Amino acid sequence: MTQSAGTHPHSMDVGRIRAVTLDLDDTLWPVWPTIARAEAALVDWLAVHAPATAAMYADAKALRAVRVQVEALRPDLLHDLSALRRESIRLALTQAGDDPRLAEPAFDLFFAERQRVDLFDDALKALEFLAARYPVVAVSNGNADVHRIGIGRYFKASLSATVLGVAKPDARIFQAGAQAAGVACGAVLHVGDDALLDCRGALDAGMQAAWLNTAGAAWAHEGAAPHATVPSLTVLCQWLA
């Protein structure tokens, strides 16, 4: 079954929605420019504080290769992006002969930069709209901090795979989101950009799902399509209104 961006949400039961769970990365802001900026800041920091590591891993691409090593060595950390990043830095320092204890301040620098996001143009208005009508709970596999970003006031709670120990599309993280909102899964609308992690996961958990599909991609997964497919958060809010 295919469903393109802008399809009217005939199957979305607005009257049943009592809470909204919301993805963060690539739903409220583009994540890769943020990560690229944070990685560039990390490389600059290493050049000053760990020159041997900076010489061995001169760019973000090389540092990402180390992360692939850590993912293979530590599958137990796959749900925890902060731990993966920290241990990747530690491994790079160790391999280069620098002090591995520098991993902590290096990660702190990276993490602070990772919170400097550039929101999509309609994100704040959408958050204001949603928060005025529903309890809103962030449900993310990433390590963005809504409070450090400056949007924490719109959320009743913010859940991450790092804290819960399970990642989308696991039904348990969606169930935890519904519990944090104080409603049953069937009363929740989940909104996110990833067809599998967000939409398929939310549907499997018994939620309604709205797919933020800015690219106009076709729905290519088994089973039912999302209840709504929207090209922007603005359109979603118009439908909910």
C-alpha positions, 0 to 999 in steps of 0.5 A: 500500500502506498500513501504519498505526502499530503494525503488527507488523513481519512483514517485519523480519528482526531476525536480519539487523540488525548496525547501526542508523542513526538520524535525530535531529530529530523522532525523538529530540526535537521539532525545531520547539520547539527551532528556535522557541526558538533563533530567539527568542534570536536576535531578542533578541540582534539587539535588543542588537547590531544594532538596525536589523536587529531593527527590520526583522526583528522576529520569527522569521517575518520572519527565515524569509522572509529564509532563503527568499531565501537558499535561492533565491539559494544552492541550493548550500547547501540541504544545509547548514542551518548555512550557510543560517542563517548567510547568512540572518543576514548578508543580514538584517544587510546589508539593514538596514545593520548590520555583516554581520560580526555574522553569525558571533557571531549564528549562534554564539548561535543554534547553541548554542540549537539544541543545547538539545533536549528529548528524547522521554520514551523516547529515552534508554532507546531509545538505551541499548537500541540502543547496547548491542546495535548500533553506532549511527550518526546520519544527519541532514539537520540540524545537531544535534550529538549531543556538544553535546546530551550523547548522543554516547556512544551513537553510533559516529559522527554523519553530517550532510548538512552534512559529507557534501554530500548529504542524505537521501533520497540513497542516498550518505548511507545508504551512508556510515552503513553504512560508518561502522558497519562493515557492509553496507547490507543489515545496517542498520536505519534508524530515522526519522520522515520517510516519504520522507527516512528510509524511502524513502531507506533502502529505496532504499539496500538497508537495512531501515527502521523508520518512527517514525509517531507520528501514525498516518499511512498509507504513501503512497509508491510501492514497498515499505512500511517493514519496521516501522512503530512508534508509539514508540521503546519499541515498536521496542525491544520488537520488536527484543528 
